[in-house]
Amino acid sequence: MQSRQLLSALSLAALALGSVSGSAIAQSYPSKNIKLQVPFAPGGTTDIVARVIAEPLGKALGQTVVVENKAGGGGVVGANETAKATPDGYSLGMATVSTTAANPAINPKMPYNTLTDFTPVINIAATPNIIAVHPSFPARNYKEFLAEVKKNPGKYSYSSSGTGGIGHLQTELFKSLTGTFITHIPYRGAGPALNDTVAGQVQIIFDNLPSALPFIQQKRLIPIVVAAPQRLAVLSDVPTFKEVGLEPVNRMAYYGIIGPKNLPKEVVDKLSAGVRKALEDPAVRKRIEDTGSLIVANTPEQFTAQIKAEFEVYKKVVDSAGLKLE
């Protein structure tokens, strides 16, 4: 009886100590620089959004937020490093559809479980996705594009941010639905993929709009079809995937912040509040919205539900279409 009482007292003491420790961490957080890891090479949309939010978030928190790039595996290498980090709020990562939904849905050898190994903090923004082509490609609209790739299976290649990423999975879904064949050329991020497509080394790219838009505006890429709820003001002549009969491909991307699992709630709340405060600045919002993105700024609970829903959608897509990694 006494031993049971002693164990009970020790358990209560341990719980109390943990609570005090968590509160102490939250009260002092942050007391040093915070790393925000982008799991892709510089130049892509994930990198753009991270760098736009990092400085104002740092000001809101009173510490510098340092953006670091860790490319590889379609975002898996960097995301895995975030998953394995100490849950103290000083090592965070950018979450994308590629790293938390598309890649986990198609890759049976993922080093992390997207539903249990992260603590979602906030979804910053949602962005349209787009198929664009190099100006040398013999098509200027979706009808011509589809006719050309149908007529020449295997002649053309498309670039993506990496194997298993959203660009890869969405283009494979497009190919499955349209009965076309285009060769996949994976890169270590959207930045390198864009560079080679703009240079004409690859003819087609499926990319997020923010990173592709400047090249479209400079006429160095031709927009073909976009994934968005409706036509975009900046690309009013470009149809959505839904308009051309490909609604399953008509999904926007998200860009949010995650930490490793077991990130203290108090830390999560401080980070979430910090991002929302940063987004109160009209200049920050404009920098994000000027890329074609939509501000989301949802709660940690809403972002958790969103990641789960997106993963389930892509898992269903992979299973029903029989998609596999090359």
N, C-alpha and C positions, 0 to 999 in steps of 0.2 A: 504493500500500500504506500509506504513511504517512498519507495523507489519510483512508483508511478507519479506520485505528487512532485518528486524532484524533477523527473523528466518533463512533466507538464510545465513546471516553473521555468526550466531551462528553455523550453520551446517558446514560451511567452517572452522570455528575455531576449531570445534570438530575433523574434519577430519585431520586438520593440527596437532593438539595435538596428535592424535592417531599415525600419521606418525612419529612425533618426538619421541614419546614414544617407538614405535617399533624400530626405529633406535638406540635409546639410549640403549635398551635391547640388540640389536645385537652387538653394539660396546663393551659393557661390558661383553658379554657372552663368555665363562662361568666364573663366579666369585666365584664359590663354587663347591663342589663335585656333580657329576651327578649320578643318580641312573639308572641302566640298569636292568630292571626286566625280569627274566626268568619265564614264567608262568607254569613251571613244576618243579618237584623235581630234585635235583642234579644228575648228572651221565648220562643224556641223551644227544643227539646231540645238542639240543638247548643250553644247559648249556655249552657244550664243546666249541661251536662256540663263545658264549658270552664271555667266560673267555679268549679265545685266543685273541679276538679283544679288550677287555676292557683296558688292560694296554697300548698297543701302541696307542689306540685312546685317552686315557688320556694324554699321552705324546704329541700327536699332538695338543690337545686342551689346554694344560697347566693346567689341573685339573684332579683329580682322578675320574675314572669311577668305581663305586662300583656295583658289580653284586649281585642282591638279587633274591632269589627263592620264588615264591608264587604259590604253586601247588593247583590244585582242578578243577573239572569239565572239564577235558580234555583240560586244558589251559584257560578256560573261566574266572575263578576267577582272575587270574593275568592279563589277557588281559583287563578285565573290569576295573581293577584298573588303568591301563595305560590310558584307554579311558576317565576315569573320573578325571584324574590328571589336575593340573593347566598347561596351555599351555605356559610354560616359558623355556622349554628345559632341565629342571633339573630332570624330571621324564619320562624316556623313557622305551620302552619295546621291547622284541624280538618278531618279527612276524614270525609265521609259517603257513604252509598250514592248520594245525589243527585249529588254532585260528582265521584265517582270511578267510578260505574257507570251509573246510570240516565240522567243527562244526556248523558254521552259516548256511550251506546248509541243514543240517539234523535236527537242533534243532529249533523248532518254538518258544521257549521261551528265546532266546538269550537276554542278558541285554544290548547289544550294536549292532549298525548297522555297519557291517564291511566296508561298502562303504562310510559312512559319518562321523563316529565317530573317525577316526584316520587320522594322517598326515604321510604318508609313507616317509621315509628318504632315505633308500638305501637297496637293497638286497645284502647281503654280499656273500652268497654262495648257491649253489644248491647241493643237495645230492641224491644219489640213495636210494631207499627203498628195503628191502629184507625180504623174508620169510625164517626163519631159524628154525631148530628143535633141541631139546635136543638129545645127542648121543644115548639115549635109544630108541628113536623113530625108528620104523622098516622100515626106508627108507633112502636112501643116494643120491637120485636124484629126479628130478621133476616127472618123469614117475611113480616111485615107490610111491612117496608121494601122488600123485593124486589117484592112485589105492587104497592106504591104507585108505584115508579119505572117498572115495566113498564107499568102502566096509564096513566101520564102522561109519555110521552117528551117531553123538552125543557122540562117545567114547572119542574123543580128545577135548582139550581146547586150546585156543590161548590167549596170553596176548597182551595188547596194552597200550599206554600211557594214555588212558582214553576214556570214552564214547564220541563218536562224533569226536574223533581225526582222523588223517589221517590213522593210523594203523587200527583202527576200521572200518572206512568207506571203505578203500581199501580191507580189508579182507572180509567184507560183500559183496562187489562187486564181489570179487573172488568167494565167495560161490554162489552168484546168477548166475554167468556165467558158473560155473562148476557143479551146481546142488548138491553141497555138504553141509554138516552141521557140523560145529565146534562151540563149545560153547565159547562165549566171556567172558573173565575175564579182566575187566578194572582196571587200576592202576592210581596212581597220578603222572604219568610221566614214561618215557621210562626207567629211572634208576631202579626203583623198579620192573618194568615189566621184565627187563633183569635179575635182580638178581634172581627172582623166576623161570625164564625159565632155566637159567644156573644151578640152584639148582635142577631142575627136577620136581618142583611143578606144572609147566605148561609145556606142551609138545612142543608148537608151539608159535612163535612170529613173528609179522609183525613189523619191526623196521627200523629206518634210519640206513644206513650202518656205519657211523662214530662210533656210540655207540656200534653196534654189532660186528664190524670187529675185535677188539682185542680178543673177545671170540671165533670168528671163527678161527683166526690165532692160538689160543691156543688149538684148537680142542674141545672146550667146547660147541660149537654150530656147527651144520652142515648147510651150506647154500644150499637152494633149488632152488630159482628163484629170480631174481633181476629186479627192475624197473629202467631202464637206457636206454639211446639212443642206446648203443651197449654194447657188453660184456666188462667187466672191466678187466684191466690188472691184478689186484690183485685177481680176481676170474674168471680166463679165462675159467674154466670148467662149470661155472654156467650160464644157459641160461637167457635171458631177458623174461619178460612177453609177449612181442611181438612175440618172437620166438615160444613160446608155444601156440600161438593163443589167447592171452588175452591182446590185445593192449590197451583197456580202462583202465587197471590197470597199464600200463607202464608209470607212471607219477613220476617225481622227486619231491623232497621237496625243499622249499626255507627257508632260515634263514636270516632275515633282521631286520632292526631297524625301529620302528614306534614311534610316539608321539601322544598325544591327538589332536583332531581337532583344527584348528586355531593356530597351531604352526607357529610363524612368519617365513616368507620365509628366512630372513637373518639367523635365527637360523638353519633352515633346511639346508641351503647351507653350513654353517660352519660345521655342523655335518657330512654331506655327504662328504665334502672335507677332514675332519679329518679321516674318515674311509678309503677313497681312499689313503690318505697319509700313514696311518698305513699299508695298503696292498702293499705299494711299497717296504716294507722290505721283502727281500727274505725269511728270517727265519719265518716271520709271515705267508706268503703265503704257505710255506712248511708245517707248522704245520696244516694248514687247509686242504691242498691238500693231506697230508699223511693219512687223515681220509677217503679218497675216495671222497671228495667233490670237486666241481669245483668253482673257484672264479668267481663271477658275477660282483659286484661293478657297478651297473647301476645307472641311474639318478633317482631323486625322481619321476619324471613324468613317467618314464619307470616302476618303481616299483609299482606306483599307477595303471597303466594299467595292470600289471601282476597280481596283487591281484584281480582286477575286473574280468579278464579273468578266473583265477583259480576258483573263487567263482562260476562263471556262469557254468563252466564245471562240478563242483561237484553238483550244484543244478540240472543240467540236469540228472546227474547220479542218484541222489536221487529220482527225480520224475519219471524217466523212469523205474528204478528198483523197485520203491515202497518201498524204504528203510525207516525204522522208528527207533527211539530210543527205546531201550528195556523198 
